[in-house]
Amino acid sequence: MMDMAGSIRNGQGRQAALVAACVMMLALALPLGPARAAEPVRGNMPAEVTLVHEPPTNPAHQAIHARVLGDPTFEGARRFFAAFRLNRPLVIRTRSCSGRGGAWYYEGAVTVCYEYLQNAVDNARSDRRPDWVSEDDAIRGQFADVLYHEGAHALIEFLGIPLFSREEDAADTMASFAILALFRQDAPALINGIVYSYLVDTGVRNFSELPSLESRTIASRQYGGAHSTPLQRLFNVVCLAAGSDPASYRALVSRSDMPAWRANGCEEEYKQVAHAARTLLAPHLDREALQRHFPGAVWPEAAKR
């Protein structure tokens, strides 16, 4: 067989080259179509989710590092996200952040700073903590909330979940729904812990102190941020919890002094979120793995097509 240079030297080769050149010129002249978004990442096997607790770089974080190593909340979050069928790995990492206290999701990794976790412990140990939430529940609730919230960002990206509102609000809702669904017996204690953390973020320690906020000026940056304000996030959690089980959260609704018109619609709000979980999350969930690790979980079945 002749090589390409030899074929082009004969008449048939020149004709083929001319046709190819014309086709290329035509292609270059045509307008390009719109760029397509990357396809969502889905798979048939449970996701590979790794839990990494990095040694702290700050000696002051040795105690919180030791606590994290023995806290089942982190392994529970790992098992939950590992029950989803994805073909992209996820890392859940705790680490020192050079004084920057926070938590975030970015490019396949959830990062929670020891500074953030230590702050949660310090708030839980405050002598101003109200008697309706224990120190342990205040810690576990905030630990669970941050893990499931940041993990929700990963699911939104991995599954290409469509959003009509801010992603931070969606992550809040997904986290609260997961906690309510997975920990039916323990959920009221965890929800109390989450609600307390939002009270602290608001600037108070108990609901009785909320009227004092009316005379304060909230910084405009808080309104302009990606998250809703702490008080809005608090009432969203309370409403979703009340909608899932009105009897178990009746005292919390009363304590929070939620407006009656909002409280009356909480069951409908919960149904809307349950429908979203059934439609967008359940089809990618290995229910056998979920029930194995969370025997009491009540997760909606996938919607029938």
Buried (B, 14 or more C-beta within 10 A) or exposed (E): EEEEEEBBEEEEBEEEEEEEEEEEEEEEEEEEEEEEEEEEBBBEEBBEBEBEBEEBEBEEBEEBBEBBEEBEBBEBBBBBBBBBBBEEEBBBBBBBBEEEBEBBBEEEBBBBBBBBBBBBBEBBEEEEBBEBBBBEBBBBBBBBBBBBBBBBBBBBBBBBBEEEEEBBBBBBBBBBBBBBBBBBEBBBBBBBBBBBBBBBBBBBBBBEBBEEEEEEEEEEEEEEEEBBBBBBBBBBBBBBBBBBBBEBBEEBBEBBEBEEEBBEEBBEBBEBBBEBBBEBBBBBBBEEBBEEBBEEBEBBEBEEE
